[in-house]
Amino acid sequence: MNQTIIDAAKMRKFDALTLENQHITSLTLMQRVGKIMAEYMLKQQLVVPDDDILVVAGIGNNGGDALVIADALYNHGMHPNIVVVGNKENQSDESKTMVDIVTKHNQSVTFIESEDDLSPLKTFLGTTSILIDGIFGIGLIREITGIYHSVMTMINQYDSHVISIDMPSGIHADNGLKQGIAIRARDTLIVQTLKQGHILNDGLIYTGRHHILDVGILAEYTEEETQLLDQAYYQRFLQKRNMLSHKYHYGHVLTIGGTKGMMGAPLLTAYAAMRCGSGLSSILYFDTDQAFIPSYPPELMVDTYSGIASLTPKLENKQAVVLGMGLPKDDPIRKESLNHILKTDLPLVVDASGLVYLKALIDNYSERGNIIITPHVGEFAQFLGIPLEELKQNLVLYAKNVAHKYHLTVVLKGPVTIITNDTYTYFSQFANPGMATAGSGDVLAGMICSFLGQGHSPLEASILGVSVHSHAGNSAKQRYGEASLIATDIIDAIHDIIKD
């Protein structure tokens, strides 16, 4: 079952809803959350009695959760060291109350307000085996400076097993970006539901293992919530073949791409489409590149065109088109070819250099509805005309905005791929670093086009393509390792995934 993913604003809304409907205070909720986390740590043996534990808390409510955990562990016979970082004058009321409680239980609390207070922390870190990180939570939206930066720098110099509360300190809860510095957790105890920052950008590697804890927060989810794709979710879309079927039942897809020096890209695309079940798969090169066409699998059909007049008949009896792989980025004939295809109602996947042409044309076809674009983040930033760093601040928002404005489906490729048609948004995190190799994106474009040509909706085709692509990549990794994995290895593994 897919997991729901939310942003920080929605989590705060859920917190408020819980306080109102359960008639409890923020402190009561904090104590509930902290006790559940402590019990979970003990049950899962993330902490054991012999551990030398250091709890590092901030002065906000995330720090309050950490103090509750410290108190609960004390009640189980443990004696964690406790450090609170920040100016006492800015400490939340709930955090102050928890300091009073742990102090009454004879637990010592060390405050670190300036560089002069760092010496005890260094002493604690020298013996710490488990560090519970509660400095910042989902409310962090600024660059980390001052004493917080110094404390986190010191923590990162040691090799303690870090368990973070809800978010690793320093990671933005919405975009996953490191706010100058962050603490790398080995485990993160996540309150109620995943946040976007857990799996985007830096958050993907800083969060460590996810532990999602139901702490009784009231959450009102809708069908349109962003979801993390379950490993087997794509299987719901795959159908067994009818015994009486023939090749024309499974779509004829057309790949348009290639130029001198990049003629292999459309070959990868077209062959991946066949492996995903297309009944027929054709490639269309430009006529002047005919001399550079490489050898190709005999199952593929290869042809050329010289302009719109020769392109038009090649589009007949096709169920889907994928365009862009290996194309030059500035060619009037290729641009006009895309414009001609856009005037038809053929389902269309646009990848790579095709996005450059689409950017100039899309305003005229914003109501077309059956277009899928498959950029990586660099290509998407160029498509939007914004700096890459600005895009990274709001990956989900920009993807949804483009999907909404142009009525298309966005497949934003990366370590975590975002799939959205604005109404529905999915994250896929099953890929591996070995798939960061030439041609991997060309393979994905062909896979998505194959499913599109077999009659799936653009969203379904995107989910299927991304999911099967990721699992095929992982199958190839098992055979070749990450460093040696190449795009054709992914194609060779597709049959294993679809067969299973």
Secondary structure, DSSP 4 states (H G I P E B T S, - for coil): -PEEEE-HHHHHHHHHHHHHHHT--HHHHHHHHHHHHHHHHHHTTSS-TT--EEEEE-SSHHHHHHHHHHHHHHHTT---EEEEES-GGG--HHHHHHHHHHHHTT--EEEE-SGGG-HHHHHHHTT-SEEEEES--TT--S---HHHHHHHHHHHTS--EEEEESS-TTB-TTT--B-S-----SEEEEESSEEGGGTSTTHHHHS-EEEEE---------TTSEEEPPTTGGGGG--PPPTT--GGGG-EEEEE---TT-THHHHHHHHHHHHTT-SEEEEEEEGGGGGGPPP--TTSEEEEE-SHHHHHHHTTT-SEEEE-TT--SS-HHHHHHHHHHHHS---EEE-TTHHHHHHHHGGGGTT---EEE--BHHHHHHHHTS-HHHHHHTHHHHHHHHHHHHT-EEEEBSSSEEEE-SS-EEEE----GGG-STTHHHHHHHHHHHHHHTT--HHHHHHHHHHHHHHHHHHHHHHH-STT--HHHHHHHHHHHHH-
